């Protein structure tokens, strides 16, 4: 089922490391989600919505480094504008966030 892509296709995806600074409930989302504000260093702050409520408490996400796609177009989700896509391993309703093993500079490229 996996569709092959070229290395050039992969290089178009801008994956970066960022640190979550703010986490808020997102009651208007169709599925349980949080609104996140993430610091990507020189790329600035970006906001997103993430369906990660089954495994993570809000307070545990503050200062957590994560990996996100930062070059998708903005997307309206209910009354919220999402500016990036946090990536994780999906197992049913559970999403395990991907993050660096050691702390790195915000905005570091993932390849």
N, C-alpha and C positions, 0 to 999 in steps of 0.2 A: 504493500500500500504506500510505502514511502516513495515520494517522487524525487528523483535525482536532481540536484542543482549543481551548478558550476561553482568553482572557487570564487569567480567574479560575483556570482549571486550572493554568496556568503559575505563577501567584503562590503556589500551594500548595507548590511545590518550593523548599526552602530551600537554595540553593547558596551556599557560603562558601569563602573562601580560608583555607588553613591551611599550616603548615610541618611537614614530616616531621622528627621528632626521633629515632625509633628504627626500625630495619628488621631483621627476623629472618626466617630461612628458615621455611617452613611445610610440613614434610615430610608432615603428615597430610592436606593438601589433595589432592583428586582430580587437579587440574591444577596444574602448577608455579605457586607463588604466594609472596608475602612477607606477613608480618604487619607492619603499620605502626602507629606511634603518632604522632598528628598533633595539633599545638597549634592550636586555633581561638580563641585569645585569651579573651575573656569567656565563650565557650561551654565552655571547658575543653579537656581532652585527650580524644580519641576514638581508638579502635582500629579497624582494618579489615584485611581480607585483600584483596590485589590481585594479579591475574594479569598482572604487568608484568615478569616475569623475562627475557623475550627481548631487550628493549631496554635494561634498566637493571640496573646492578650496585648492590648494597646501599650501598656507600660513596658512590656518585654521588647517591643519593636523600636522604642526610642534609642537612638545612637547605634542601631544595628546597620551594618553595611550589607548592601544587597546588589544584585546585578539587574540592569534594566536596559531595554531597547529605547534609545533616546531620539531616534530619527523617524518615528512614525508621525503622520499628521495628527494634530490634536483631534480628540473625539469627545463629543458631547455624551455624557452619561447622566440621565435625569437632569438635574439642575447644576451639574458639575462638569468642568472641562478637564479631561485627562490629557496630560502632555507627554507621558511615557508609558512603557509597559514593563512592569516588574516580572521577572521570569522565575519559574519554580518548577519542581517536579510534581506532577499531578497524579494523585492516587484517589480516584473517586471524587469525594468532596474535599479531600485534604490537599493542600498545596504546601510543599516544603520549599521555602525560599532558597535560591542559590546565592551563596556568598563566598568571598575569599576566605581561605583558611587563616590568613594573617591580615592585619589591618594594612590597607594601602591608601594612597592619596585619592581623595574623591575626584571622579572624572577619569580615573585610570581606564584605559581601553581593555576590553576582554576579547581575546582572539583564540 
